[in-house]
Amino acid sequence: MNPKLLELATRHGALKARIDEQRRQLTRHAEPLEAALAKGDSVLKGVDWLKHHPAAIGIAVAVAVIARPKRAWRWARRSFFLWRGWQAIKSSLSGAR
């Protein structure tokens, strides 16, 4: 066999082994992220549920207003400012692309 081809085949095998080892290391290092990503998925499922059940939100707001109107107003203002901040962040991130 041609010595040049033999050298290329050897280098190719060594590179493939190195890539396999790097993939294994990446898998080991990414394991702690799985729990955090799973929590993110559960939050998104909750948000999705709220989108499909707006009556539940209305009932919760009505109960809060009837029970404690001052507290409900305070939380409504906080929620509004939080929502506005989120919209600003979202628009700035989408505009940056």
N, C-alpha and C positions, 0 to 999 in steps of 0.2 A: 504494500500500500504506500501511496505517496506520503512522505514524512510531513508535508505541509497539511494534508488532509487529516492525518493522524493527530497532529497538534491541535487543529481546529476542533476535532471531535472531542479531544480531551478537555479543551477549554470549555466547550459547550456543555459537557457533562458536569464540570466543576461549577459552571454558572447556574445550571439547573438545580444542583444540590444546594447552592447558596440561596437561591430564590426560595426553594422549599423550606429551608431553615428560617428565612426571614418571614415567610407566611406563618409558620408555627409560632414564632415569637410575637407577631402581630396579633394572632388569635389569643395568645396568653395575655397580652397587654390589654386587649379589648374586653376581656371578661368582666371587669368591674363596671364597664359602661352598660352592660346588659340590664342591670337592675334600674339604673337611671332611665334608660330608654323605655323600659317596661312601664315605669311610672308615668312617663310622658304619654305613652299610648293609652293608659287608663284615664288620664286627664282629658285627652282628646275624645275618648268614648263618652265621658261625662258631658263634655261640651256638645257633642253630637246629640246626645239624649235631650239636653236642654233645648236645642234647636227644634227638635221634633215634638217637644211637649211644652209649648209656650204657656198653656193654661196652668201648669205647675208653678211657673214663675209668677204669674198673675196672682194666684192664690197665696203664695208665700209673701208677696209684697202687700197684699190686702191684709193679711194677718198681722204683719209687722206694723203697718200703719194704724190698725185698730188697737193693737196692744200698746205700742209706744210711738206716738207720732213724732216726737222730737228725735228719738234715736233713728227712726226710719228716714227722716229728712237728712240727718247727718250722714247716714250710710249712702243715701241716694247721691248726695254731693260727692262723697268720696268715690263712689262707683263711676260717676260721670267723669270726674277728672282722671281717674284711672283709664277709663275707656278712651278719652281724648288723647291721653299720652300714648296709649297703645296704637291708636290710629296714626298718630304722628310718626311713631317709630316704624310702623309698617309702611307708610308712604315714603319715608326717607330711605328705607332699605330697598324698596322696589324701584325707586328713582335712581338709586346708585348703580344699578345694573346697566 
